[in-house]
Amino acid sequence: MVKKSMAAVLCLSLAFTAAACGNQEDGSNAGAAGGANGKTKLTYWTADRHDVDHIKGLIEKFNADHQDIEVEMSVMSENYVQSVDLAYASGQAPDILNAKFDFVNMARKQYFEPLDGYMKDDMKKRFEGTLRDSANTYDGKIYTLPNYGTTIRLVYNKELFEKAGIANPPKTLQEMVDAAKKITEVGKKDGIYGFAENFKNPTSAMERSVRNILQVSGYGVDGYNFKTGKYDFAGYKEVITALKQMKDDGSMLPGVESMDIDPLRAQFAAGKIGMYLSYSAEIGVYQTQFPTKVQWAAADVPSIDGTVKGLNGMNGAQWMAISSSSKNKEAAWKFVEYMYSEENLVKYAETGLGMPVLQSVAEKMKTPDIYGYKDFVPTKSDAIWPVKPNVDSSLQGLKYADAFWKYILDGSGNLDTIIADLTKRYNDALDKAIKAGDVKVTPDPNFDPMKLK
């Protein structure tokens, strides 16, 4: 039954060959099945949707150029991490997978094949200086290399701001609350609201909004304080209060509690949302996935009080990894090496789908003439933060994002009590994870959020 359910997951995903679901019930590893015309069949899983068309083209070229290998891509729209866990448990793991989702836990579970032995010296040198512990490496081994980075901005509808009499995008939480209310007041009759996030997945919503508001306000990552090496959610009070105020004001798009990011983007493209916070992937989204005539722009993430006390977190590090259970690792490396070629990384950057991480790529690429691109280009105010210790596997009770969203949605409980409870439970989970050897923590009393490497 498990293997049949896994086959159903694949059939529902986006696949690019007719054999997408044809070999999933034979009991073999997903990467061991033979491809068309005797080719070695490789499966690649990802949860990224913004670059599907571009990656599809690269895969088609690779397949055409290789007589002995056929790569098939599947895109999981939801529950990617759970699907990967199920695949490994049922012996149907893909040969290659996108490693940027839950990297540490997957590395700890030994899902990945170390790349050190496959990489030639020139490739190691090319990526030197871009690899981070718990992002690309784990226990001293390289498991994935960077491709692109994503900056986070406040995306806003310029026309709605003008109609509501708002001269500039908000720089403080209060300005954001006020702007959302004004936009809703002038647009509600037409189904227009001031603010939205994809709260169907509270963690995803807060990792592209609340996290960055707190970072530029001088706090850490998801409640983790790098100075003390402990969790402390006290900084969330003002941000969560502001989000609840927008919900209570009726300034949030109705239905955000069940809205994923793509439906949200579709509503923004239709001119129904005043603003939201998200990644630089929006550049490509509004060019190809949801073409729009809306005049939109992207601004710096607002801080709590308008004072910038930390650099804005930029995501970027992981991309492709080879599965440790693949029976075709050499063939998988050929594909991974091809995808990481400088030529392909330059092409990727030039599409505007992501900001380049490698300096050599940034120097060689042509700046894309794409609407909105310049608003997302990394500045001295953007930086990649250190990786927080992941304690989800040892955490008892609700995750922080779920607990805060429950409070925003129904107002139940006391926010101070919720914050104290989260701080205690996350530190208990941290202590447990440290004792089990699942995470390593080194407090940095000199950590400065304005001076990240």
C-alpha positions in Angstrom: 0.0 0.0 0.0 2.8 2.4 0.8 4.4 2.0 -2.6 1.1 2.5 -4.4 0.5 5.7 -2.4 3.9 6.9 -3.4 3.1 6.2 -7.0 0.0 8.3 -6.7 2.1 11.2 -5.3 4.3 11.0 -8.4 1.4 10.7 -10.8 -0.1 13.9 -9.3 3.3 15.7 -9.7 4.5 17.4 -12.8 6.6 15.0 -14.9 8.2 15.4 -18.3 8.2 11.9 -19.7 5.4 9.5 -20.5 7.0 7.0 -18.1 6.3 9.3 -15.1 4.1 6.8 -13.3 4.8 3.6 -15.1 7.5 2.0 -13.0 6.4 2.8 -9.4 4.7 -0.5 -8.5 7.4 -2.9 -9.4 9.1 -2.7 -6.0 12.3 -1.2 -7.3 14.1 1.9 -6.3 12.8 4.9 -8.3 16.3 5.5 -9.7 16.9 1.9 -10.6 14.1 1.6 -13.2 15.2 1.4 -16.8 14.4 4.4 -19.0 13.2 4.5 -22.6 15.4 2.8 -25.2 17.6 1.2 -22.6 18.7 4.5 -21.1 19.5 4.8 -17.4 16.5 6.5 -15.9 17.1 9.2 -13.3 14.4 10.9 -11.2 14.8 14.5 -9.9 12.4 15.8 -7.3 11.9 19.5 -6.4 9.4 21.8 -4.7 10.4 24.8 -6.7 7.8 25.9 -9.1 8.9 29.3 -10.2 11.7 27.9 -12.5 9.9 24.9 -13.9 9.9 25.9 -17.5 13.6 26.8 -17.5 14.7 23.6 -15.7 12.5 21.6 -18.1 14.4 23.1 -21.0 17.8 22.2 -19.5 16.6 18.6 -18.8 15.4 18.2 -22.3 18.8 19.3 -23.6 20.6 17.0 -21.3 18.5 14.1 -22.4 19.0 14.9 -26.0 22.8 15.1 -25.6 23.2 11.8 -23.6 22.4 8.6 -25.3 22.6 6.6 -22.1 20.8 8.7 -19.5 17.2 10.0 -19.3 16.2 12.4 -16.5 12.7 12.9 -15.4 11.6 15.8 -13.1 8.7 15.8 -10.7 7.5 18.9 -8.9 5.8 18.5 -5.6 3.3 21.3 -5.1 2.9 20.6 -1.4 4.2 18.3 1.4 7.6 18.0 -0.3 9.5 17.0 2.9 6.9 14.5 3.9 7.0 13.0 0.4 10.7 12.7 0.5 10.6 11.0 3.9 7.9 8.5 2.6 10.0 7.8 -0.4 13.1 6.9 1.6 11.0 4.8 4.0 9.4 2.9 1.1 12.6 2.4 -0.9 11.5 4.7 -3.7 13.7 7.7 -3.2 14.6 9.8 -6.2 18.2 9.8 -7.6 18.5 13.6 -7.3 16.6 16.0 -5.1 16.4 19.6 -4.3 18.2 19.9 -1.0 17.1 23.4 0.1 14.0 22.2 1.9 14.9 20.9 5.4 18.6 20.3 4.5 19.9 19.6 8.0 17.4 17.0 8.9 17.8 15.3 5.6 21.6 15.3 5.9 21.3 13.9 9.5 19.1 11.1 8.1 21.8 10.4 5.6 19.6 11.0 2.6 22.5 12.6 0.6 25.5 11.3 -1.1 28.7 13.3 -0.3 29.9 15.2 -3.4 33.6 15.6 -2.3 34.7 12.5 -4.2 33.0 13.5 -7.4 34.1 17.1 -7.6 37.3 18.0 -9.5 39.7 20.5 -8.1 38.6 23.3 -10.5 35.0 22.8 -9.4 35.9 22.9 -5.7 37.8 26.1 -6.3 34.9 27.6 -8.2 32.6 27.1 -5.2 35.2 27.9 -2.6 34.0 30.5 -0.1 30.3 29.9 -0.9 29.8 26.8 1.2 28.3 27.1 4.7 28.0 24.6 7.4 24.5 23.2 7.9 23.5 24.7 4.5 25.9 23.0 2.0 28.0 20.9 4.3 27.3 18.7 7.3 29.8 16.9 9.5 32.5 18.2 7.2 31.1 16.7 3.9 29.8 18.6 0.9 26.2 17.6 0.0 24.9 20.4 -2.2 26.3 23.5 -3.9 24.7 26.9 -4.3 23.1 28.2 -7.5 21.0 31.2 -6.9 20.0 33.4 -3.9 16.7 35.0 -3.2 16.2 38.4 -1.6 13.0 39.3 0.2 11.1 42.5 -0.3 7.7 44.0 0.4 5.9 43.6 -2.9 3.2 46.3 -3.5 0.7 47.5 -6.0 1.7 51.1 -6.9 -1.8 51.9 -8.3 -3.6 50.9 -5.2 -1.1 52.8 -3.0 -1.8 55.9 -5.1 -5.5 55.4 -5.0 -5.4 55.2 -1.2 -3.3 58.3 -1.0 -0.2 56.5 0.3 3.0 58.2 -1.0 5.6 55.6 -0.1 5.8 52.0 0.9 5.8 51.4 4.7 9.0 51.6 6.7 7.5 50.7 10.1 5.0 48.1 11.3 2.5 50.9 12.1 2.8 52.3 8.7 2.2 48.9 7.2 -0.9 48.4 9.3 -2.2 51.9 8.4 -1.5 51.4 4.7 -3.3 48.0 4.7 -6.4 49.7 6.3 -6.4 52.6 3.9 -6.2 50.4 0.8 -9.0 48.2 2.1 -11.2 51.2 2.8 -11.0 52.4 -0.7 -11.0 49.0 -2.4 -13.2 46.6 -0.4 -16.2 47.3 -2.5 -14.2 45.9 -5.5 -12.9 43.0 -3.6 -9.5 44.7 -2.9 -7.7 44.3 0.4 -4.5 45.8 1.8 -2.5 42.8 2.9 -2.0 39.0 2.4 0.4 36.2 3.1 0.1 32.4 2.3 -1.1 31.4 5.7 -2.3 27.9 4.5 1.3 27.1 5.6 2.0 29.5 8.5 5.7 28.5 8.5 6.1 29.4 4.8 4.2 32.7 5.3 6.3 33.8 8.3 9.6 32.7 6.8 9.1 35.2 4.0 7.7 38.1 6.2 8.0 38.0 10.0 11.5 36.5 9.9 12.9 39.3 7.8 11.0 42.1 9.7 12.7 40.8 12.8 16.1 40.4 11.2 16.2 44.0 10.0 15.0 45.0 13.5 18.1 43.3 15.0 16.7 39.9 16.1 17.8 36.4 15.1 16.3 33.7 12.9 13.0 32.1 13.9 13.4 33.0 17.6 17.0 31.8 17.8 19.5 34.2 19.3 23.0 33.6 17.9 24.7 35.6 20.8 23.3 33.4 23.6 22.8 30.2 21.7 19.2 30.0 23.0 15.7 30.5 21.7 13.8 33.7 22.7 10.6 34.7 21.0 10.1 38.0 22.9 10.9 39.9 19.7 7.8 38.6 18.0 5.3 40.5 20.2 5.2 43.7 18.1 5.1 41.9 14.8 2.4 39.4 15.7 0.4 42.2 17.3 0.6 44.1 14.0 -0.5 41.1 11.9 -3.4 40.5 14.3 -4.4 44.1 14.0 -4.6 43.8 10.2 -6.7 40.7 10.6 -9.0 42.3 13.1 -9.3 45.4 10.9 -10.4 43.3 8.0 -7.4 44.4 6.0 -6.3 40.9 5.1 -7.6 39.3 2.0 -10.5 36.9 3.1 -9.4 33.3 3.0 -5.7 33.8 3.7 -5.9 31.0 6.3 -6.4 28.5 3.5 -4.4 30.3 0.8 -1.2 28.9 -0.7 1.4 31.2 -2.4 0.3 30.7 -6.0 -3.3 31.5 -5.4 -2.1 34.6 -3.6 0.1 35.6 -6.5 -2.9 35.1 -8.8 -4.9 37.5 -6.7 -2.1 40.1 -6.6 -1.8 39.8 -10.4 -5.5 40.5 -10.7 -5.1 43.7 -8.6 -6.8 42.4 -5.5 -4.0 42.7 -2.9 -2.2 45.9 -1.9 1.0 44.3 -0.6 2.7 41.2 0.7 6.2 40.1 1.5 8.0 37.5 -0.6 11.1 36.3 -2.5 12.7 37.6 -5.7 11.1 34.7 -7.4 8.2 37.1 -7.9 10.1 38.6 -10.8 9.8 35.5 -12.9 6.3 34.7 -11.6 4.8 37.9 -12.9 6.6 37.5 -16.2 5.5 34.0 -17.0 3.4 32.3 -14.5 0.9 35.1 -13.7 1.4 37.7 -16.4 -0.1 41.0 -15.1 -0.8 44.5 -16.2 -0.6 45.7 -12.6 2.0 48.3 -11.9 3.9 46.8 -9.0 7.2 47.4 -7.3 9.2 46.0 -4.4 10.6 47.9 -1.4 12.8 47.2 1.6 11.3 45.1 4.3 9.9 47.4 7.0 11.4 47.2 10.5 9.5 47.4 13.8 10.1 51.1 14.3 11.8 52.2 11.2 15.3 51.8 12.6 17.5 49.2 10.8 19.5 47.2 13.3 20.3 44.1 11.2 20.9 43.0 7.6 18.0 41.6 5.6 18.2 37.9 5.4 18.9 36.5 1.9 18.2 32.9 1.2 20.7 31.0 -0.9 22.9 28.0 -0.6 21.3 24.7 -1.4 20.2 23.3 -4.7 20.7 19.8 -6.0 21.9 16.8 -4.1 22.4 13.1 -5.1 20.4 10.5 -3.1 22.5 8.2 -1.0 20.2 5.3 -2.0 20.5 5.9 -5.8 21.7 2.9 -7.7 22.9 5.2 -10.5 25.1 7.7 -8.7 27.7 8.2 -11.4 25.0 9.0 -13.9 23.3 11.3 -11.3 26.6 13.1 -10.9 26.8 13.7 -14.7 23.5 15.5 -14.5 24.3 17.4 -11.4 27.7 18.5 -12.8 25.9 19.6 -16.0 23.4 21.7 -14.1 26.1 23.3 -12.1 28.2 24.2 -15.1 29.1 27.9 -15.2 27.3 28.2 -18.5 24.0 27.0 -17.0 24.4 29.0 -13.9 24.9 32.1 -16.0 21.8 31.3 -18.1 19.8 30.7 -14.9 20.8 34.1 -13.5 20.0 35.9 -16.8 16.4 34.6 -16.7 15.8 36.6 -13.6 14.6 33.5 -11.7 17.2 34.0 -8.9 20.0 36.3 -7.9 23.5 34.8 -8.5 25.5 33.6 -5.5 28.8 33.0 -7.3 30.8 36.1 -8.0 32.1 34.6 -11.3 28.4 34.2 -12.5 27.6 37.8 -11.4 30.5 39.1 -13.4 29.7 37.2 -16.6 25.9 37.5 -16.7 24.0 40.1 -18.7 21.6 42.0 -16.4 18.1 40.9 -17.5 15.8 43.5 -18.8 12.9 42.2 -16.7 10.2 44.2 -15.0 10.9 44.4 -11.3 14.4 42.9 -11.4 16.2 46.0 -10.1 14.1 46.1 -7.0 15.3 42.7 -5.9 19.0 43.1 -6.7 21.1 42.4 -3.5 22.5 45.4 -1.8 24.8 46.0 1.2 21.7 45.7 3.3 21.2 42.0 2.3 23.2 39.1 3.6 23.0 35.4 4.1 22.5 34.7 7.8 24.0 31.7 9.7 21.8 28.6 10.0 19.7 28.2 13.1 19.7 24.8 14.9 16.7 22.8 13.7 14.9 21.3 16.7 11.6 20.4 15.0 12.2 16.7 15.5 12.5 17.0 19.3 9.9 19.8 19.7 6.8 19.0 21.8 3.6 20.9 20.8 2.8 23.5 18.1 5.6 25.0 16.0 6.1 28.8 16.6 4.4 29.8 13.3 1.3 27.6 14.0 1.0 28.9 17.5 1.3 32.6 16.5 -1.1 32.1 13.5 -3.7 30.5 15.8 -3.5 33.6 18.0 -3.8 35.9 15.0 -6.7 34.0 13.6 -8.9 33.5 16.7 -7.3 35.6 19.4 -7.3 32.8 21.8 -4.8 32.9 24.7 -2.5 35.6 25.9 0.4 36.6 23.6 2.9 37.0 26.5 2.0 33.5 27.7 2.3 32.1 24.2 5.7 33.7 23.8 6.9 32.3 27.1 5.6 28.8 26.3 7.3 28.8 22.9 10.6 30.0 24.4 10.5 27.2 27.0 9.5 24.5 24.6 12.0 25.4 21.9 14.9 25.6 24.5 13.8 22.2 25.9 13.8 20.8 22.4 17.2 22.4 21.8 18.7 20.8 24.9 17.3 17.5 23.9 18.7 17.8 20.4 22.1 18.7 21.7 22.2 15.8 24.1 21.2 13.4 21.3 23.9 14.8 19.0 21.4 16.0 16.4 22.5 19.7 16.6 25.6 21.6 17.6 25.4 25.0 19.2 28.2 27.5 19.7 27.0 30.8 21.3 28.7 33.9 19.7 28.6 36.8 22.2 30.1 39.1 19.6 27.5 38.3 16.9 26.5 41.5 15.1 23.5 41.4 12.8 24.8 44.4 10.9 28.1 42.7 10.1 27.4 39.3 8.6 29.9 37.6 6.4 
